[in-house]
């Protein structure tokens, strides 16, 4: 009669853990499609200012029982607001991109100056430290569900 040793038991436990992990990962990939969406949840696209103005005007028309004259004026107001919001969002995105480029330039400039001060060995150690920090940041990132592409 064979009696498993401690090493054999470790192998069995590790193998079982791996199998359970693989099966669990497989099931988590196969999320059931949402009702009404056989290929999964729809991808959200930004609507044009005209579409957003029409949607909000239609909703207000139903809820407030607007007259045709009021609906026309409300649509014009909603369209004006939607156009201003879109311009504001575009300006914000451009400002963020500009800010990121400035930060990147500052970091590169600082890195060049630092490398002039450090020896080659110190530079390698610093690069390793940066790589570990970057890896740690990536491991600690949370999934950002529902985030829009910008």
LINCORCOR-V743230 format. One line per field, one symbol per residue. phi: phi as a letter, one per 20 degrees, with the letter a starting at -180 (. if undefined). psi: psi as a letter, one per 40 degrees, with the letter a starting at -180 (. if undefined). Layout:
phi->???
psi->???
This chain:
phi->.edfeffffffffffffffffffffffffeffffgncfeoffeedfefgffffffffffffffdlffgfffffffffffgffffffffffffffffffffffffffffffffffffeefgfffffffffffffffffffefefdfnfefc
psi->hhhiiddddddddddddddddddddddddghiiihegdeaiihhihiidddddddddddddddefiiddddddddddddddddddddddddddddddddddddddddddddddddddiiddddddddddddddddddddeiiighehih.
